[in-house]
Amino acid sequence: MDLVKKCYRGFLFDLDGTLIDTTELITVSFRHAALEVLGELRPDEVLMANVGQPLMKQMELLGGDKARELYDSYREFNHAKHDEYIRTYPGINELLEQLRVRGAKLAVVTSKSRHSVDMAFHSIPIEHFFDTVVTTDDTDNHKPHPQPLQLAMRRLDVLPDESVYIGDSPFDMQAGHAAGVATAAVGWGMFTPVRLKELEPDFFFEKPDEILGLCPEGSPNQ
């Protein structure tokens, strides 16, 4: 696809691992919960395998009937350590500012709860860039189901062929495919480029400013 000729109107972004750097926060929270509840430290690739889905779903896959205990342990530790470990990604603010200048409509579509999103935005104040934020509190079904992306597009008043979903996890790519939007994987998040490219995203970006190619200067949005 020629990025210069194609300009998207709707930019839907995942949050963790895409717009904000929570990799270390999530990793240490999983390690804490696994050790406290399961009594053992499992490999990080096992603990993090399902990041991108709602937290309770991750805990069910990780701990079966101990899911609630894992969830509670994770949340208590995560919230206590949140501001200590959360980080920004260089270039994200500039990317979002430029997309707004170029007339794009922006949404966050995340598997976090609204409370957790509010904590993130308190630490990293980027919510003002977005026209809407879709959390797990807003839909009955969650990624990789397309419903959260469909809700975001309705709120933005954009069509699937005008929209792109940008994320760092396989579940983001699956949700984008299911919603009929273009998909863009980013290489600075929690999952490896090899894992992401197996999901055949339409685009793969190594740096945030490369995303501007999806809405070039002088595009019809302006």
C-alpha positions as CSV (number, residue, x, y, z in Angstrom):
1,M,0.0,0.0,0.0
2,D,1.3,3.5,-0.9
3,L,1.3,5.4,2.4
4,V,1.6,8.8,0.6
5,K,-1.7,8.3,-1.4
6,K,-3.7,6.7,1.4
7,C,-4.8,8.9,4.3
8,Y,-6.7,7.5,7.2
9,R,-9.2,9.5,9.1
10,G,-9.6,7.4,12.1
11,F,-6.5,6.4,14.2
12,L,-7.3,3.9,16.9
13,F,-4.5,3.2,19.4
14,D,-3.9,0.5,21.9
15,L,-2.6,2.0,25.2
16,D,-0.1,-0.2,27.0
17,G,3.0,-0.9,25.0
18,T,1.9,1.5,22.3
19,L,1.3,4.9,23.7
20,I,2.7,4.4,27.2
21,D,5.6,2.2,28.4
22,T,4.2,-0.1,31.0
23,T,6.3,-3.2,30.2
24,E,8.4,-3.1,33.4
25,L,5.3,-2.3,35.5
26,I,3.4,-5.2,34.1
27,T,6.3,-7.6,34.3
28,V,7.1,-6.9,38.0
29,S,3.4,-7.1,38.8
30,F,3.0,-10.5,37.2
31,R,6.2,-11.8,39.0
32,H,4.8,-10.6,42.3
33,A,1.4,-12.2,41.8
34,A,2.8,-15.5,40.6
35,L,5.2,-15.7,43.5
36,E,2.6,-14.7,46.1
37,V,-0.3,-16.9,44.8
38,L,1.3,-19.7,42.9
39,G,4.4,-19.9,45.0
40,E,6.7,-19.9,42.0
41,L,8.3,-17.6,39.5
42,R,7.4,-18.6,35.9
43,P,9.3,-17.4,32.8
44,D,8.4,-13.9,31.8
45,E,7.3,-15.2,28.4
46,V,4.7,-17.3,30.1
47,L,3.5,-14.6,32.5
48,M,3.2,-12.0,29.7
49,A,1.9,-14.3,26.9
50,N,-1.7,-12.9,27.0
51,V,-1.0,-9.3,27.7
52,G,-3.4,-7.3,25.6
53,Q,-6.5,-9.0,26.8
54,P,-8.5,-8.0,29.9
55,L,-6.6,-8.8,33.1
56,M,-9.0,-11.3,34.5
57,K,-8.9,-13.3,31.3
58,Q,-5.1,-13.3,31.5
59,M,-5.3,-14.6,35.1
60,E,-7.7,-17.3,34.1
61,L,-5.3,-18.5,31.5
62,L,-2.4,-18.3,33.9
63,G,-3.8,-19.7,37.1
64,G,-7.1,-21.4,36.5
65,D,-9.1,-21.6,39.7
66,K,-6.6,-19.2,41.3
67,A,-7.4,-16.4,38.8
68,R,-9.2,-14.2,41.4
69,E,-6.3,-14.4,43.8
70,L,-3.8,-13.7,41.1
71,Y,-6.0,-10.7,39.9
72,D,-6.2,-9.2,43.4
73,S,-2.5,-9.7,44.1
74,Y,-1.5,-8.2,40.8
75,R,-3.8,-5.2,41.1
76,E,-2.8,-4.3,44.6
77,F,0.9,-4.4,43.7
78,N,0.4,-2.8,40.3
79,H,-1.5,0.2,41.8
80,A,1.0,0.7,44.6
81,K,4.0,0.7,42.2
82,H,2.2,2.4,39.2
83,D,3.8,5.8,39.3
84,E,7.2,4.3,40.1
85,Y,7.4,2.2,36.9
86,I,5.2,3.8,34.2
87,R,7.2,5.6,31.5
88,T,6.7,7.6,28.4
89,Y,7.8,6.6,24.9
90,P,9.9,9.3,23.1
91,G,8.0,10.8,20.2
92,I,4.5,9.9,21.2
93,N,3.4,13.4,22.2
94,E,4.8,14.8,18.9
95,L,3.0,12.1,16.9
96,L,-0.4,12.7,18.5
97,E,0.0,16.5,18.1
98,Q,0.9,16.2,14.4
99,L,-2.0,13.8,13.7
100,R,-4.4,16.3,15.3
101,V,-2.9,19.1,13.2
102,R,-3.4,17.0,10.1
103,G,-7.1,16.6,10.9
104,A,-7.1,12.9,12.0
105,K,-9.7,11.7,14.6
106,L,-8.0,9.8,17.4
107,A,-9.2,7.1,19.8
108,V,-7.7,4.9,22.5
109,V,-9.0,1.3,22.5
110,T,-7.6,-0.6,25.4
111,S,-8.3,-3.7,27.5
112,K,-7.6,-1.7,30.7
113,S,-10.4,-0.6,33.0
114,R,-11.4,3.0,33.1
115,H,-9.9,3.4,36.5
116,S,-6.5,2.0,35.3
117,V,-6.7,4.3,32.3
118,D,-7.3,7.3,34.5
119,M,-4.2,6.3,36.6
120,A,-2.1,6.2,33.4
121,F,-3.4,9.5,32.1
122,H,-2.7,11.1,35.5
123,S,0.9,10.1,35.2
124,I,1.2,10.7,31.5
125,P,-1.3,13.4,30.5
126,I,-2.1,12.7,26.9
127,E,-5.9,12.2,27.1
128,H,-6.6,15.6,25.6
129,F,-5.3,14.4,22.2
130,F,-8.1,11.9,21.9
131,D,-11.7,12.3,20.8
132,T,-12.8,9.1,22.7
133,V,-11.4,6.4,24.9
134,V,-12.9,2.9,24.9
135,T,-12.1,0.7,27.9
136,T,-13.3,-2.7,29.1
137,D,-16.1,-0.9,31.0
138,D,-17.6,0.1,27.7
139,T,-18.3,-3.2,25.9
140,D,-19.5,-6.7,26.7
141,N,-16.8,-8.2,24.5
142,H,-13.1,-7.4,24.4
143,K,-10.1,-7.8,22.2
144,P,-9.5,-9.8,20.1
145,H,-13.3,-9.4,19.5
146,P,-13.9,-6.4,17.2
147,Q,-16.6,-4.8,19.4
148,P,-14.3,-2.2,21.1
149,L,-13.0,-1.0,17.8
150,Q,-16.5,-0.9,16.3
151,L,-17.6,1.3,19.2
152,A,-14.6,3.6,18.8
153,M,-15.4,4.0,15.1
154,R,-19.1,4.9,15.8
155,R,-18.0,7.5,18.3
156,L,-15.5,8.9,15.8
157,D,-18.0,8.7,12.9
158,V,-15.5,6.9,10.7
159,L,-15.8,3.8,8.5
160,P,-13.6,0.7,8.7
161,D,-11.9,1.4,5.4
162,E,-11.0,4.9,6.8
163,S,-9.5,3.5,10.0
164,V,-6.3,1.9,11.3
165,Y,-5.7,0.2,14.6
166,I,-2.2,0.6,16.0
167,G,-1.0,-1.7,18.7
168,D,1.8,-3.9,20.0
169,S,0.1,-7.2,20.7
170,P,-1.2,-10.1,18.6
171,F,-4.6,-9.5,20.1
172,D,-4.6,-6.0,18.7
173,M,-3.9,-7.3,15.2
174,Q,-6.6,-10.0,15.6
175,A,-9.1,-7.4,16.7
176,G,-8.2,-5.1,13.8
177,H,-8.6,-7.9,11.3
178,A,-12.0,-8.8,12.8
179,A,-13.2,-5.2,12.6
180,G,-12.2,-4.8,9.0
181,V,-9.7,-2.0,9.6
182,A,-6.1,-1.7,8.6
183,T,-3.7,-2.9,11.2
184,A,-0.3,-1.4,12.2
185,A,2.1,-3.2,14.6
186,V,4.7,-1.2,16.6
187,G,8.1,-2.5,17.4
188,W,8.7,-0.7,20.7
189,G,6.1,-2.6,22.8
190,M,5.9,-5.9,24.7
191,F,5.9,-8.4,21.8
192,T,8.6,-9.2,19.3
193,P,8.5,-8.2,15.7
194,V,8.6,-11.9,14.7
195,R,5.5,-12.6,16.8
196,L,3.6,-9.6,15.4
197,K,4.5,-10.1,11.8
198,E,3.0,-13.6,12.0
199,L,-0.3,-11.9,12.3
200,E,0.3,-10.1,9.0
201,P,-0.3,-6.5,9.9
202,D,-0.7,-4.1,7.1
203,F,2.1,-1.9,8.5
204,F,5.0,-2.3,10.9
205,F,6.6,0.7,12.5
206,E,9.9,0.9,14.3
207,K,9.5,4.6,15.5
208,P,6.4,6.7,16.3
209,D,7.1,9.3,13.7
210,E,6.8,6.7,10.9
211,I,3.1,6.5,11.7
212,L,2.7,10.0,10.2
213,G,3.0,8.4,6.8
214,L,-0.6,7.1,7.2
215,C,-1.7,10.8,7.3
216,P,0.8,12.8,5.2
217,E,0.9,16.6,5.2
218,G,-1.4,18.1,2.6
219,S,-3.8,15.1,2.9
220,P,-7.6,15.4,2.4
221,N,-8.2,15.6,6.2
222,Q,-6.7,19.0,6.3
